[in-house]
Amino acid sequence: QIGVKYLDQEDQEVRGMPSSITDYAQVRVEYETLPGWQEDISKCRTFEELPPNCQAYVLRVQDLLGGPRIRWIGVGSGRADIIEFIC
């Protein structure tokens, strides 16, 4: 799931940080659900080696951010376990 929007009690989009902790506690997240993947991605070193659903997830996040803003994709717990993503 990807959190795509924050909404207040009246279902109005919240575009900034609420001014009080009480207001913040009332905010809920609207999610978009995408298909997942079961494949091990820890050995992937290029975007093309990622499973198709993983590629779609990354591209959807990038789309939601408004353009090519993703630079690295973590594929494991080590410092070197990243894919440099240049779109």
C-alpha positions in Angstrom: 0.0 0.0 0.0 1.0 3.6 -0.7 -0.3 6.4 1.4 -1.5 8.9 -1.2 -3.5 11.5 0.8 -4.2 12.7 4.3 -7.8 13.5 5.2 -9.4 15.4 8.1 -12.7 14.5 9.8 -14.6 16.2 7.1 -12.8 14.3 4.4 -10.9 17.4 3.3 -7.4 16.9 2.2 -4.7 18.0 4.7 -1.8 19.6 2.8 0.4 20.5 5.8 1.1 19.5 9.3 -1.9 20.1 11.5 -1.5 22.9 14.1 -2.4 20.8 17.1 -1.8 17.3 18.3 -5.6 16.9 18.7 -6.1 17.8 15.0 -3.2 15.5 14.0 -4.8 12.6 15.9 -7.9 12.9 13.7 -6.1 12.7 10.4 -6.4 9.5 8.5 -4.5 8.2 5.5 -6.0 7.2 2.2 -4.1 4.3 0.7 -3.7 3.0 -2.8 -3.2 -0.8 -3.0 -0.9 -2.3 -5.6 -0.1 -6.0 -6.3 2.9 -7.2 -4.3 5.7 -9.7 -5.1 7.1 -12.7 -3.4 10.5 -12.9 -5.2 13.7 -12.2 -3.4 15.1 -8.8 -4.7 18.2 -8.8 -2.6 20.4 -9.9 -5.5 18.9 -7.4 -8.0 21.4 -4.7 -9.1 19.4 -3.1 -11.9 15.8 -1.9 -12.2 15.2 -4.3 -15.0 16.1 -7.3 -12.7 13.3 -6.3 -10.2 10.0 -8.3 -10.5 7.4 -6.5 -12.7 5.1 -5.7 -9.7 8.1 -4.1 -7.9 8.9 -2.0 -10.9 5.3 -0.9 -11.1 5.4 0.0 -7.4 8.5 2.2 -7.8 7.1 3.9 -10.9 3.8 4.6 -9.2 5.6 6.2 -6.2 7.6 8.3 -8.7 4.4 9.3 -10.4 2.8 10.4 -7.2 5.9 12.4 -6.3 5.4 14.3 -9.6 8.3 13.1 -11.7 11.8 11.6 -11.6 12.6 12.0 -7.9 13.6 8.4 -7.0 17.4 8.0 -7.2 18.1 4.8 -5.2 16.0 1.7 -4.4 16.9 -0.3 -1.4 16.9 -4.1 -2.0 18.5 -5.4 1.3 19.8 -4.4 4.7 23.4 -3.7 3.7 24.8 -0.4 2.7 25.6 -1.6 -0.8 22.2 -3.3 -1.3 20.9 -0.5 -3.5 20.0 0.0 -7.1 20.8 3.4 -8.6 17.7 4.3 -10.5 18.1 6.9 -13.2 15.0 7.6 -15.2 
